[in-house]
Amino acid sequence: MNENSFPKDAIRLLKETSRTFYIPITFLQKELKHTVASAYLVFRAIDEIEDHEEIENDLKHTILMQVSELFKHPFNEKTYLHILEPVKDAIPEVTLRLGDWIQACPKNTRQFVMNAASEMAFGMAKWAKANWKIRTREDLDDYTYYVAGLVGVMLSDLWEFCAGVKTDRDLAIGYGRGLQAVNILRNEKEDLDERGVSFVPDNWTRAELFEYADENLAKADDYMKSLNKQSILLFCRLPLALAHKTLKAMKDGREKITRAEVEQTVNEIQVD
């Protein structure tokens, strides 16, 4: 990570909060690197509100809706801290300091991040109010769009804006959804035990969830074919390779891949 003009604290938190994305972000060139790093921290800040075990769903809905509106204007730190007042003692540093991550984002790409964060906060608010009751495939598509698919769209917009790389929107959504579907499979028991939440549609077994992941990862594989810039290709390749390997491990009856397998994958990606 190039630390020039990017806060060391942001780099520290990025390393602490994301094993999957810190390394690929370092592959990107400066403007994209700083934008995607900032975006990750902004999204993580919102996600910590959605996931919090001690905050009631109605309060999550209220806070996330207010945050969604806040992103539609130039960011106001005072208003943001006022929104967080009811939960400020319960939330982590990454959420409290959301304003810092927005400031760290390059000015000419900041609006892409703000727009995506506004849409994400809105979707998370909607699903928090519904207690994440995923009844149908359409529900699952809707939820996975808001928490991951739209990130794929934002990244594709950034690839085009910063590097002239054009991609297909549907495949970009599939890329995000595929990674999220693997996360849902990996965390299914934990989500149910710790939060009392299931992201699995009614009457679906894990077999259908595996099919859903396979289908979206196939779109992700097609998405990769349109990436003709090496730094962007490297960025996208690592999370996708880890998702494929994790999915295969779960199909083989393992919970996840080992740290050694992760490190091996990182090395393979950089050599190819």
Secondary structure as GFF3:
##gff-version 3
##sequence-region A 1 272
A	DSSP	alpha_helix	8	17	.	.	.	ID=ss1
A	DSSP	alpha_helix	19	27	.	.	.	ID=ss2
A	DSSP	alpha_helix	30	51	.	.	.	ID=ss3
A	DSSP	alpha_helix	57	70	.	.	.	ID=ss4
A	DSSP	alpha_helix	77	84	.	.	.	ID=ss5
A	DSSP	three_ten_helix	85	87	.	.	.	ID=ss6
A	DSSP	alpha_helix	93	96	.	.	.	ID=ss7
A	DSSP	alpha_helix	98	104	.	.	.	ID=ss8
A	DSSP	alpha_helix	110	129	.	.	.	ID=ss9
A	DSSP	alpha_helix	137	144	.	.	.	ID=ss10
A	DSSP	pi_helix	145	149	.	.	.	ID=ss11
A	DSSP	alpha_helix	150	163	.	.	.	ID=ss12
A	DSSP	alpha_helix	169	190	.	.	.	ID=ss13
A	DSSP	pi_helix	191	195	.	.	.	ID=ss14
A	DSSP	alpha_helix	206	224	.	.	.	ID=ss15
A	DSSP	alpha_helix	230	251	.	.	.	ID=ss16
A	DSSP	alpha_helix	259	271	.	.	.	ID=ss17
###
